[in-house]
Amino acid sequence: MLNLAAFFSSAGFAPHGFCLMWRPDIVALHAISDLVIAAAYFSIPLAIITFVRRRTDLIPEHRRIAMLFSLFILSCGLTHLMEVVLLWNPFYVADGLLKAFTALVSVIAAAALWPVIPHLLAIPSPSQLTQANASLRAEIDAKLAAVDELQSVRASLEAEVERRVREVDRLARRFQIATEGSVVTVSEQDQDLRYLWVHNADPAWGPSVIGRTDDDLLEREAAAGLIAAKRAALASGEAQRTELIVGRGAARRYFDLRITPAEVSGGERGLLTASVDITEQRRQQEHLQVIMHELAHRAKNLLSLVEGVARQTAKAEELPAAFIKRFGARLAALGSAHDLLISHDWAGVELSALIKAQLAFVLPEAGDRVTVSGPELIVSPQVGQYLALALHELATNATKHGVLGRAGGRLAITWTVSDAPGGPVELSWREEGAVTAAPTRKGFGRTLLETIVPRALAGDGDLSFTATGVAWAVRFAP
């Protein structure tokens, strides 16, 4: 303790003012200068600490450097303050220790400063910050302009969407008015075939249709066929058309369905189905079929009556039996054509079916000696009746006098259709294998083939007797 007290003792030392010979002007100069320097040194750390506390975004390394320099400057200020004290008090040991502390802090600050110089150099300069701020301002202005433009586009889109929504609402109201109380039902189903939406639903389904399936609403047999068609539409992605029959007996109802794959509610893949109740149409068709079959029956009775009158007349007038036979065969040909037309609802007859019907009495024996070839073609009822008479006449003559009555004879019946819309059809009958001489007289059969049938068909015909057999060709509009 005595040594420590002796170390700090100022006995024997003279104050610094003694060295200045206590000249008031010099002492005052040193004292005032050191006090001003100390005050400045005390102010600088305070400013640095205030800056660091307010800049909360500084990284820890920068904060440590700032605090270290604040301590360094503060210690420098203390040394200048000690210089003022030394002017009157010889505390040189304390002054030396304070300078030693300042020296230590200075060395530490100097050592810590060099490593951070690259980081400090990386800090943007004021001009760089000004340029960066200008760039940011330009970018902000551009983005604000883009936002204004987007807002303008958004406003126009909202107006367009609103217009489209109003248009859709108008279409929906028109659709509802047009189909309300009609025989058309429109529905929407998901991939599991559960109903998502139904418009103008069948009252027999009940009030709760949404969420149910066809299995829940229909009989098993009817539901199976309908579900198969809907599954086929989902699998192929193509629209399907099918007919649905519901109920039995007098309560049976018929529906024509158009099933279309589409995007349904929620953006999922599903089905849109339009169903039309065609029950009345089908009942009218069935009623018409009954009437037509009755007419066919009565027409056959009329043909039979005509044949009977002809037989009685021929017998009374002692006409040849061959006349009665040929006349009856021609009436039968008309009856056969009439049956075909009735089976097709009198809408027309398929030409190949008509030919085969008129050759039915010779085809089993002729076999492959008769060929019938040509494109699929539906001819009108009038054309069908006259062709039936002509074909029967040719087949009868071929059996009696032509190729079908001789071994090895062949018959080819062909037809072609013009590529031009509404173009003519050319039907050809060609026999090969029998020499047929032209008849010496022109009977009814020849008149029928050369004149009656071509004129009735508004076309033209050619009948020829060649070295190989009979050839007949007729051109007409189908």
Helices and strands as residue ranges (DSSP letters): H 2-8, H 16-19, H 24-54, H 60-86, H 92-122, H 126-179, E 184-189, E 195-199, G 203-205, H 214-217, H 220-236, E 240-246, G 249-251, E 253-263, G 265-267, E 269-277, H 279-316, H 321-343, E 349-350, H 351-358, H 363-366, G 367-369, E 370-373, E 378-379, H 381-400, G 403-405, E 410-417, E 425-432, H 444-447, I 448-452, H 453-456, E 460-465, E 470-476
